[in-house]
Amino acid sequence: MKHIKLFACLICFSIFLSGNTYSEESQLNIFACEPEWKGLADEIGGDKVKVFSATHAKQNPHFIRARPSLIAKISRADLIICSGASLEVGWLPLLLQKSGKILQHGRIGNLMAADHLPLLEIPTEVSRSQGDVHPEGNPHVHLNPHNILIIAKELSYRLESIDPLNATYYSDQLQDFSSRWQESIMRWEKELLTFKGKKVIVHHKSFTYLADWMKIEIIASLEPKPGISPSSSHLEFLLQNNKSNPADIIIRTPYDPKDASIWLSEKTGITAIILPYTIGGNDQSDNLFALFDSSIILLKKALYDK
């Protein structure tokens, strides 16, 4: 009997050492780099997950500090979900150094959205002279709703693999979300017909995927090069260029500086607006569905309610 008890204790100890174990009642800890991915994880994980977002809508996700509080959060995570394509290159690698093996790149607990999507604006050359260029391509992938659906499926697969006892639950959550999301895409795309061919000026290349989906043409950026603050000479160039190639609207994120867009708006009469960019970017954008609803409403108002 003593040998049996000892053998059972050894088995339990080996399971403990092998990594996390989950029950149907336990919650997975998910570390999301940005609010949009927290929103998606909440949709697919439901009450089986506890999700933390490292950034909020008023922060530029390129530039945050790898604070001790973030290290503590990621050290307890079972899965991380981020944009990838070097968007978080200034801080995420430092956090991953303090995390477990399951969260390292290439492992089941590391989900970088850009690894699973066709990227836009892949540079032909990368050098410091080109500004803050991402070698893999533009990382702001979440603003095309079709990309969200692709990552939702990948996230469900990861959750089912990490937590097989609740695999059916995650699969059902994915099915429910996908149905509602596809219905919303159909509704949104009917509204987008009036946007086709409109010309916009952006502050940074944050809205490339939104513009591509909406068939809107981005004709200029307020930044002379990605990540480089607008200069007076560049703004003067945009002012002169607008005479021959006028834009319909100027857009920026909640965290972009306002001075350049306001200056150009006042000089040209072009409406300048803030789009939410991510969940929490305005009072209306409290989930993924509301993020796209609000963005479309704001664009319609700026373009047509003059």
C-alpha positions in Angstrom: 0.0 0.0 0.0 2.9 2.4 0.8 4.4 1.7 -2.6 1.1 2.5 -4.3 0.7 5.8 -2.4 4.3 6.7 -3.2 3.8 5.9 -6.9 0.6 8.1 -7.0 2.5 11.0 -5.4 5.2 10.7 -8.0 2.7 10.8 -10.8 1.1 14.0 -9.4 4.5 15.6 -8.9 5.5 14.8 -12.5 2.3 16.3 -13.8 2.9 19.4 -11.7 6.4 19.8 -13.1 5.4 19.2 -16.7 3.4 22.4 -16.9 0.0 23.9 -16.4 -3.0 21.6 -16.1 -6.6 22.8 -16.5 -10.0 21.7 -15.4 -13.4 22.6 -16.9 -13.8 25.2 -14.2 -10.3 26.9 -14.4 -9.6 30.0 -16.5 -6.8 30.5 -18.9 -4.8 33.7 -18.5 -4.4 35.5 -21.9 -2.0 38.4 -22.4 -3.2 40.6 -25.3 -0.8 43.2 -26.6 -3.6 45.5 -27.9 -7.2 46.1 -27.0 -8.5 44.6 -30.3 -7.0 41.3 -29.5 -8.3 41.4 -25.9 -11.7 41.9 -27.5 -11.3 38.9 -29.7 -10.0 36.7 -26.9 -13.1 37.7 -24.8 -15.3 36.7 -27.7 -13.7 33.3 -28.3 -12.7 32.5 -24.7 -15.8 33.6 -23.0 -15.9 32.8 -19.3 -13.1 30.2 -19.7 -10.5 32.9 -20.0 -9.2 35.9 -18.2 -7.7 38.5 -20.6 -5.4 41.4 -19.9 -4.5 44.1 -22.4 -1.0 45.5 -22.2 -2.0 48.8 -24.0 -5.1 50.9 -24.3 -6.5 53.0 -27.1 -4.8 56.2 -26.1 -1.4 54.6 -26.3 0.8 54.2 -29.4 1.4 50.4 -29.4 4.9 51.0 -31.0 6.1 52.7 -27.9 5.4 51.5 -24.4 7.7 50.5 -21.5 8.3 46.9 -20.5 7.1 47.7 -16.9 7.5 45.3 -14.0 3.7 45.0 -13.9 3.6 43.7 -17.5 6.4 41.2 -16.7 4.3 39.9 -13.8 1.2 39.6 -16.1 3.0 37.8 -18.9 4.8 35.4 -16.5 1.4 34.1 -15.5 0.0 33.9 -19.1 -1.0 30.7 -20.8 -1.2 32.4 -24.2 -0.3 35.7 -25.7 -2.0 37.3 -28.7 -0.4 40.3 -30.5 -0.3 42.0 -33.8 3.3 41.0 -34.6 5.2 42.2 -37.7 7.5 44.1 -35.3 4.7 46.4 -34.0 5.7 45.5 -30.5 9.4 45.0 -31.2 10.4 47.8 -28.7 9.0 46.0 -25.7 7.5 42.5 -26.2 10.9 40.7 -26.6 11.9 42.0 -23.2 8.7 40.6 -21.7 9.1 37.3 -23.4 12.6 36.9 -21.9 10.8 36.6 -18.5 8.0 34.3 -19.7 7.7 30.5 -20.0 8.6 28.3 -23.0 5.0 28.0 -24.2 4.9 31.7 -25.0 8.0 31.8 -27.2 7.7 32.4 -30.9 6.8 29.3 -32.8 5.1 27.7 -29.7 1.4 27.1 -29.3 1.0 29.9 -26.7 2.5 32.6 -29.0 -0.1 34.0 -31.5 1.2 36.8 -33.7 -1.7 37.8 -36.0 0.6 39.0 -38.8 2.1 35.5 -39.1 -1.3 34.2 -40.4 -2.3 37.1 -42.7 -1.4 38.5 -46.1 0.4 41.7 -45.2 0.3 45.0 -47.1 3.1 47.6 -47.7 6.0 45.1 -47.5 9.1 47.3 -48.2 11.5 46.5 -51.0 14.3 47.8 -48.9 14.7 48.5 -45.2 17.1 51.2 -43.9 17.0 53.9 -41.1 16.7 56.5 -43.8 13.2 55.2 -44.6 11.9 55.9 -41.1 10.2 53.4 -38.8 9.6 50.8 -41.5 8.5 47.3 -40.6 10.4 44.7 -42.6 7.5 42.2 -42.6 4.9 44.7 -43.8 2.3 47.0 -42.2 1.4 45.5 -38.8 -2.0 47.3 -38.2 -3.9 44.2 -39.5 -7.0 44.3 -37.4 -8.8 47.1 -39.3 -9.8 44.7 -42.1 -12.7 42.6 -40.5 -11.8 39.7 -42.7 -8.5 39.5 -41.0 -10.3 39.3 -37.6 -12.2 36.2 -38.7 -8.9 34.5 -39.8 -7.3 35.2 -36.4 -10.5 34.1 -34.5 -10.2 30.6 -36.1 -6.5 30.4 -35.2 -7.2 31.6 -31.6 -9.9 29.0 -31.2 -7.4 26.3 -32.4 -4.8 27.5 -29.9 -7.2 27.5 -27.0 -8.5 24.1 -27.9 -5.0 22.7 -27.9 -3.9 24.3 -24.6 -7.2 23.5 -22.8 -8.6 20.3 -24.5 -11.1 19.8 -21.7 -13.0 22.9 -22.9 -12.3 22.4 -26.6 -16.0 22.1 -27.5 -16.8 25.3 -25.6 -14.2 27.2 -27.6 -15.4 25.7 -30.9 -19.0 26.7 -30.1 -17.8 30.3 -29.1 -16.0 30.5 -32.5 -19.1 29.4 -34.4 -21.3 31.9 -32.6 -18.8 34.8 -33.1 -18.2 33.9 -36.8 -21.9 33.8 -37.6 -22.5 37.3 -36.0 -19.2 38.7 -37.5 -20.0 37.5 -41.1 -23.5 39.0 -40.8 -21.9 42.3 -39.7 -19.4 42.3 -42.6 -22.2 41.9 -45.1 -24.0 44.9 -43.5 -20.9 47.0 -43.3 -19.9 46.3 -46.9 -23.3 47.5 -48.2 -22.6 50.8 -46.5 -19.1 51.0 -47.9 -20.3 51.3 -51.5 -20.5 55.1 -51.1 -16.9 55.3 -49.9 -15.3 53.8 -52.9 -12.7 56.1 -54.5 -12.7 58.7 -51.7 -9.3 60.2 -51.0 -7.8 60.5 -47.5 -4.7 61.9 -45.8 -3.6 59.9 -42.7 -1.2 60.9 -39.9 0.6 57.5 -39.8 0.0 54.4 -41.8 -2.4 53.0 -39.1 -5.4 52.8 -41.5 -3.9 51.0 -44.5 -6.0 47.8 -44.0 -9.2 49.8 -43.3 -8.7 51.9 -46.5 -7.9 48.8 -48.5 -11.1 47.1 -47.3 -13.2 50.2 -47.9 -11.6 50.9 -51.3 -10.5 54.3 -50.1 -7.3 55.8 -51.5 -4.7 57.1 -49.1 -3.0 59.8 -51.0 -0.6 61.1 -48.4 0.6 60.9 -44.8 1.2 63.8 -42.4 4.4 62.1 -41.4 7.1 62.6 -44.1 8.3 59.1 -43.3 6.8 56.5 -40.9 7.5 57.5 -37.3 8.9 60.9 -38.2 7.0 63.9 -36.9 5.4 66.2 -39.5 7.7 69.0 -40.5 6.8 72.4 -41.7 8.3 71.8 -45.1 6.3 68.5 -45.5 3.1 70.1 -44.5 3.7 72.9 -46.9 4.2 70.3 -49.6 0.9 68.7 -48.7 -0.8 72.0 -48.8 0.4 72.7 -52.3 -0.2 69.2 -53.5 -3.8 69.4 -52.3 -4.5 72.0 -55.0 -4.0 69.5 -57.8 -4.9 66.3 -55.9 -7.4 67.2 -53.2 -8.3 64.9 -50.3 -11.8 64.4 -49.0 -10.8 63.9 -45.4 -7.9 63.8 -42.9 -7.9 61.0 -40.3 -5.8 60.2 -37.2 -5.9 57.9 -34.3 -6.7 59.0 -30.7 -2.9 58.9 -29.8 -1.6 60.8 -32.8 -0.6 64.5 -32.2 -3.4 66.8 -33.4 -1.4 69.9 -34.5 -0.6 68.8 -38.0 -4.0 67.6 -39.0 -5.7 70.7 -37.5 -3.2 73.0 -39.4 -3.8 71.3 -42.7 -7.6 71.2 -42.1 -7.7 74.9 -41.4 -5.6 75.7 -44.5 -7.5 73.6 -46.9 -11.0 73.3 -45.5 -10.7 69.5 -45.4 -12.5 67.9 -42.5 -10.2 66.3 -40.0 -11.5 63.5 -37.7 -10.3 61.0 -35.2 -11.2 57.4 -35.9 -11.2 55.1 -32.8 -8.6 52.8 -34.4 -9.1 50.2 -31.6 -11.5 49.2 -28.9 -11.9 52.1 -26.4 -10.8 54.7 -29.0 -14.1 56.6 -28.3 -17.1 56.1 -26.0 -18.9 54.1 -28.7 -16.2 51.6 -29.5 -16.5 49.2 -26.5 -16.2 46.0 -28.5 -15.0 44.8 -31.9 -18.5 45.2 -33.5 -18.9 48.7 -32.2 -15.3 49.6 -33.4 -16.3 49.1 -37.0 -19.8 50.5 -36.5 -18.4 53.7 -35.0 -15.7 54.1 -37.7 -18.2 53.8 -40.5 -20.6 56.3 -38.8 -17.8 58.8 -38.3 -16.6 58.6 -41.9 -20.1 58.9 -43.3 -20.7 62.0 -41.2 -17.4 63.6 -42.2 -17.8 62.9 -45.9 -21.5 63.6 -46.4 -23.0 65.7 -43.5 -21.3 69.0 -44.4 
